[in-house]
Amino acid sequence: MKKTLRSALSRWLPGMPRLRKMLLFFFPSSALLNRIGLQENFLGAYIRSYYPAESIRDRRFYNIGAGSQRSRYPLWSYVDLRESDYDKAGIDVFFDLEALEPMPLEPGKAEVVFSSFVIEHISVAATKNLCREAFRVLRPGGVFHSKVHSYEYGYQLWKKGLISSKVPFDARESSALVDAFIKKHRGKVIGGFTPEKGYVLSATDGSGEELCFSPADMFLIHNATTAWQRLKREGTDTQALLEAIDGGTTEEFFGRLQQRYVDGATRQPHQHNADYFSKEELFDYIKGLGFSEVYFTQPYQSMAPVLWEEVLNPLHAGFLYAIEAVKGAQKRVWTPYMIFVSWSRSHFLRQRPPA
């Protein structure tokens, strides 16, 4: 029990400085509380020593599509959609990625361009524009890092009839249904799984009511939310529909799903839209922009120390991959004039007698 409590506190307390400070008042000798504080202080000091003071002062670290995510370090600039229903307090730049326009940021100055679970909410065209803009605004040596929802993982779960235990409680729409069901039956609810119905919540108050989420429902809720909403309104058998459009490549499957069933008119910014861009295609596209290094990575694994902070590394129960790119130094383009000047200087130095 003691070990479990320590483990839980180690996970929660880094993101709760006020609670930690209060606990330290009562337990000043706690090794756990002091160690967390020392670790955070080290990271803060390391970040301040690693990056130029000018970049920290001018907040040249850009969190694109930040939503309600806020760092404890006052060096980030936050960019998001004005129409989003996330917390707008602290948003520095309102920008619509779907506008496919240049972001209102200076070119060649940014230290880090970061996006966390943004790409799955926007179109492939908007994703490409985001990557291009990241390259444009980064300084040489700057880092572009994107955490991305993995459509491939969700697709494989559905194909094998599996349900992630987190999805019913993570997605807003299914979570709202679960909460309403619990309240309706005053907490007299149990959960289970059957091959026929999927994840089943059953009321134990004698009403016999159930709330069911099949693997097909879970796939749609987490990958094409408006398609699920539309199909449920129409009373469509979601499993049969997905089987009917399956076949060919994963890209073709998601293309049919997106074109035929995703309702763009009602889709909200927080919802996933099934506009599929595979990991491999994304990698190749970013590499083609001119980044000197492009690689897949994981939470906390970044060449940018500023991205080692806990709040920037949500796990999302496996629906995640991360891709990072480093912008290399700009290559020098040799014009005929520059070649002539260089040759002239070297020729002059060779002809000059020694002192």
C-alpha positions in Angstrom: 0.0 0.0 0.0 2.8 2.4 1.0 4.7 1.6 -2.2 1.5 2.2 -4.3 0.9 5.6 -2.6 4.5 6.7 -3.3 4.2 5.7 -6.9 0.9 7.6 -7.3 2.4 10.7 -5.6 5.5 10.5 -7.9 3.2 10.7 -10.9 0.8 13.4 -9.7 2.9 15.8 -7.6 5.3 17.1 -10.4 2.3 18.9 -11.9 0.9 20.2 -8.6 3.4 22.7 -7.2 0.9 24.3 -4.8 -0.1 21.0 -3.2 3.6 20.0 -3.0 4.4 23.2 -1.2 1.6 22.7 1.3 2.8 19.1 1.9 6.4 20.3 2.4 5.1 22.6 5.2 3.9 19.6 7.1 6.6 17.1 6.0 9.7 19.2 5.4 12.0 16.2 5.6 10.2 14.2 3.0 12.7 12.8 0.5 10.0 12.3 -2.2 8.7 15.9 -2.0 12.2 17.4 -1.9 13.4 15.2 -4.7 10.6 16.2 -7.0 11.4 19.9 -6.2 15.1 19.4 -6.9 14.3 17.7 -10.2 12.1 20.5 -11.3 14.6 23.1 -10.3 17.3 21.3 -12.2 15.2 21.2 -15.4 14.3 24.9 -15.1 18.0 25.8 -14.5 19.1 23.6 -17.4 16.6 25.2 -19.8 17.7 28.7 -18.9 21.4 27.7 -19.4 20.7 25.8 -22.6 18.8 28.4 -24.6 19.8 32.0 -25.4 18.4 34.5 -23.0 17.0 36.4 -25.9 14.9 33.4 -27.0 13.6 32.9 -23.5 12.8 36.6 -23.1 11.0 36.8 -26.5 9.2 33.4 -25.9 10.4 31.8 -29.2 9.0 28.5 -28.2 5.7 27.9 -30.0 3.0 25.5 -28.8 0.7 25.2 -31.9 -2.9 24.1 -31.2 -2.2 24.5 -27.5 -5.7 24.1 -26.2 -5.6 24.3 -22.4 -2.0 23.0 -22.2 0.2 25.4 -20.3 3.8 25.0 -19.2 5.0 26.0 -15.8 7.9 27.9 -17.6 7.0 31.4 -18.9 8.9 31.0 -22.1 6.2 29.5 -24.4 4.0 31.4 -26.9 0.6 29.7 -27.4 -1.2 29.5 -30.7 -4.7 28.2 -31.2 -8.0 28.6 -33.0 -10.2 31.5 -31.8 -13.3 29.4 -32.2 -12.1 26.5 -30.1 -13.9 25.6 -26.8 -10.6 25.3 -25.0 -9.4 27.8 -22.4 -8.4 30.9 -24.3 -6.6 32.5 -21.3 -3.0 32.7 -22.2 -3.4 32.2 -25.9 -1.0 34.6 -27.6 -1.8 34.1 -31.3 -5.1 33.2 -32.7 -4.7 31.2 -35.9 -6.7 28.8 -38.0 -4.5 26.0 -39.4 -7.2 25.2 -41.9 -6.7 28.7 -43.5 -3.5 27.3 -45.1 -1.8 30.6 -44.7 1.6 31.6 -43.2 1.5 31.8 -39.4 2.0 35.3 -38.1 5.5 34.4 -36.7 8.9 35.7 -37.6 10.9 33.5 -40.0 14.1 31.9 -38.8 13.8 32.8 -35.1 12.0 30.0 -33.3 13.8 27.6 -31.0 11.0 25.0 -30.9 7.8 24.5 -32.7 5.6 22.0 -30.8 2.2 20.4 -31.5 0.6 17.9 -29.2 -2.3 15.9 -30.7 -3.2 18.4 -33.3 -2.6 16.7 -36.6 -5.5 14.3 -36.2 -7.9 17.3 -35.8 -6.9 18.9 -39.1 -6.8 18.0 -42.8 -3.8 16.6 -44.6 -3.4 19.9 -46.4 -3.4 21.8 -43.1 -0.8 19.3 -41.7 1.5 20.0 -44.6 1.1 23.7 -44.1 1.9 23.3 -40.4 5.1 21.4 -41.3 6.1 23.9 -43.9 5.5 26.8 -41.4 7.5 25.0 -38.7 10.5 24.8 -41.1 10.1 28.5 -42.1 10.0 29.9 -38.6 12.6 27.7 -37.0 16.2 29.0 -36.6 19.0 26.7 -37.8 19.3 24.0 -35.2 15.7 24.5 -34.1 13.4 21.6 -33.3 10.0 20.7 -34.7 8.3 18.1 -32.5 4.8 16.7 -33.0 2.9 14.2 -30.9 0.3 12.5 -33.1 -2.8 10.3 -32.6 -2.1 6.9 -34.2 -4.9 6.1 -36.6 -3.1 2.9 -37.5 -3.3 1.6 -33.9 -7.0 2.3 -33.7 -7.6 0.5 -37.0 -5.7 -2.6 -35.8 -7.7 -2.6 -32.6 -11.0 -2.6 -34.5 -9.8 -5.3 -36.9 -9.0 -7.6 -34.0 -12.2 -6.8 -32.1 -10.3 -5.1 -29.2 -11.4 -2.1 -27.1 -8.9 0.1 -25.3 -10.1 0.5 -21.7 -9.3 4.2 -21.8 -11.3 5.2 -24.8 -14.9 5.2 -23.3 -13.6 7.5 -20.6 -11.2 9.7 -22.7 -13.3 10.7 -25.7 -15.7 13.5 -24.8 -18.7 12.0 -26.4 -18.5 8.5 -24.9 -17.4 10.0 -21.5 -20.5 12.2 -21.5 -22.7 9.1 -22.1 -21.0 7.2 -19.3 -21.4 10.1 -16.9 -25.1 10.6 -17.8 -25.7 6.8 -17.3 -24.0 6.8 -13.9 -26.0 9.8 -12.7 -29.3 8.4 -14.0 -28.8 5.3 -12.0 -27.2 7.0 -9.0 -24.0 5.2 -9.2 -25.5 1.7 -9.2 -23.6 0.6 -12.3 -21.2 -2.2 -13.1 -19.0 -2.6 -16.2 -18.1 -5.7 -18.2 -17.3 -7.1 -21.6 -19.1 -9.5 -23.9 -18.1 -10.6 -27.4 -21.6 -9.8 -28.7 -22.0 -6.3 -27.2 -18.5 -5.1 -26.4 -18.0 -2.9 -23.4 -21.2 -2.9 -21.4 -22.3 -0.8 -18.5 -25.2 -2.4 -16.7 -27.5 -0.7 -14.2 -27.9 -2.7 -10.9 -31.0 -0.7 -9.7 -33.4 -3.2 -11.2 -34.1 -1.2 -14.4 -32.1 -3.6 -16.6 -30.7 -0.8 -18.7 -27.4 -1.1 -20.4 -25.0 1.2 -22.2 -22.9 -0.6 -24.8 -19.8 0.3 -26.8 -18.8 -2.1 -29.5 -15.3 -2.2 -31.0 -16.7 -0.5 -34.1 -18.3 2.2 -31.9 -15.0 2.8 -30.1 -13.1 3.0 -33.3 -15.4 5.6 -34.8 -15.7 7.7 -31.6 -11.9 7.9 -31.3 -11.1 8.3 -35.0 -14.1 9.8 -36.8 -16.4 11.2 -34.2 -19.0 12.9 -36.4 -19.3 9.7 -38.5 -20.2 7.8 -35.3 -22.7 10.5 -34.3 -24.4 10.5 -37.7 -24.5 6.7 -38.0 -26.0 6.4 -34.5 -28.7 8.9 -35.4 -29.5 6.9 -38.5 -29.6 3.6 -36.6 -26.8 2.1 -38.8 -25.0 -1.0 -37.8 -21.5 0.4 -37.4 -19.7 -2.9 -37.6 -21.4 -3.9 -40.8 -20.7 -0.5 -42.3 -17.0 -0.6 -41.5 -16.7 -4.1 -42.9 -18.4 -2.9 -46.1 -15.9 -0.1 -46.7 -12.8 -2.1 -45.6 -10.4 -3.5 -48.1 -7.4 -2.2 -50.0 -5.0 0.0 -48.2 -5.5 1.6 -44.8 -5.4 5.0 -46.6 -8.2 3.9 -48.9 -10.3 2.7 -46.0 -9.9 6.0 -44.1 -10.5 7.9 -47.3 -13.9 6.2 -47.9 -14.8 6.7 -44.2 -13.9 10.4 -44.3 -15.5 11.2 -47.6 -18.8 9.3 -47.1 -19.5 9.6 -43.4 -17.6 12.3 -41.6 -19.9 15.3 -41.3 -17.7 18.4 -41.9 -20.5 20.8 -41.2 -21.0 19.7 -37.6 -17.4 18.6 -36.7 -16.0 20.4 -33.8 -12.2 21.3 -33.5 -11.7 18.8 -30.7 -13.0 15.9 -32.7 -10.9 13.6 -34.8 -11.8 13.7 -38.5 -10.3 10.6 -40.1 -8.3 12.6 -42.7 -5.6 10.0 -42.9 -1.9 10.8 -43.2 0.3 7.8 -42.5 3.4 7.9 -40.3 5.5 7.0 -43.3 4.0 9.8 -45.5 4.4 12.3 -42.8 8.0 11.3 -42.3 8.8 11.6 -46.0 7.0 15.0 -46.3 8.9 16.5 -43.4 12.2 15.1 -44.7 11.5 16.6 -48.1 11.1 20.1 -46.6 14.9 20.3 -45.9 15.1 19.2 -42.3 18.6 17.8 -41.7 17.3 15.1 -39.2 13.9 13.5 -39.0 13.1 10.6 -36.7 10.3 8.9 -34.8 10.6 9.3 -31.0 8.6 8.9 -27.8 7.3 11.1 -24.9 10.3 12.7 -23.0 12.7 11.6 -25.8 13.6 14.9 -27.5 16.6 16.9 -28.5 14.9 19.9 -27.0 15.3 20.0 -23.2 12.3 22.3 -23.0 10.1 19.4 -24.1 11.1 17.2 -21.1 8.4 18.7 -18.9 5.7 16.3 -17.7 2.7 18.5 -18.8 3.9 18.3 -22.4 4.0 14.5 -22.5 0.5 13.0 -22.3 0.4 9.3 -23.1 -3.2 8.9 -24.4 -3.2 5.1 -23.7 -1.1 4.0 -26.7 -2.8 6.2 -29.3 0.4 8.0 -29.9 3.6 8.3 -31.9 5.9 11.3 -31.9 8.0 12.7 -34.8 10.8 15.2 -34.4 12.9 17.1 -36.9 15.9 19.3 -36.6 16.5 22.2 -39.0 20.1 22.2 -40.2 22.3 25.2 -40.9 21.4 26.9 -44.1 23.6 25.7 -47.0 25.6 28.3 -48.7 24.7 28.9 -52.3 27.8 29.7 -54.4 27.1 32.3 -57.1 29.7 33.0 -59.9 30.5 36.3 -58.2 31.2 34.6 -54.8 33.4 32.0 -56.5 35.4 34.8 -58.3 35.8 36.7 -55.0 36.9 33.6 -53.1 39.4 32.7 -55.8 40.8 36.2 -55.9 41.3 36.3 -52.2 43.1 33.0 -52.1 45.1 33.9 -55.2 46.2 37.2 -53.6 47.2 35.5 -50.3 49.3 32.9 -52.2 51.1 35.7 -54.1 51.9 37.8 -51.1 55.5 37.4 -49.9 56.0 36.2 -46.4 56.7 38.9 -43.8 
